[in-house]
Amino acid sequence: MGKTPMSKLKGPAGQGKSAGAKRRLMLWMTFMVVFIIWAGYTFLVQTAQISDKSSRLAAQQASKEETQKKLDQLKYEVSRLKDPEYIGQLARKKGYYLPEETPIQVEESGN
């Protein structure tokens, strides 16, 4: 069986190298713990921001759909205003009639 250089260093010099290795290991572990904590914090903050922006986006899309429905309704009403028959109906509702028309008023019975 062969002897390794580490097995020869059993005195104070061997403990010094072992202590340096422990120090480097502790430094590395400390760095890794700090890095993992930072990464976790960043992940949580970004997740909260994404959630907030997603809810805002959903509200904006709902508002957009509502506005689009109103716009479609207004376009429909504008297209109806180009129809002379519809304009006549609106005029009759307000009490205006053509000269050759005779208004008929229906009284509702109060039974």
Buried (B, 14 or more C-beta within 10 A) or exposed (E): EEEEEEEEBEEEEBEEEEEEEEEEEEEEEEEEEEEEEEEEEEEEEEEEEEEEEEEEEEEEEEEEEEEEEEEEEEEEEEEEEEEEEEEBEEEEEEEEEEEEEEEEEEEEEEE
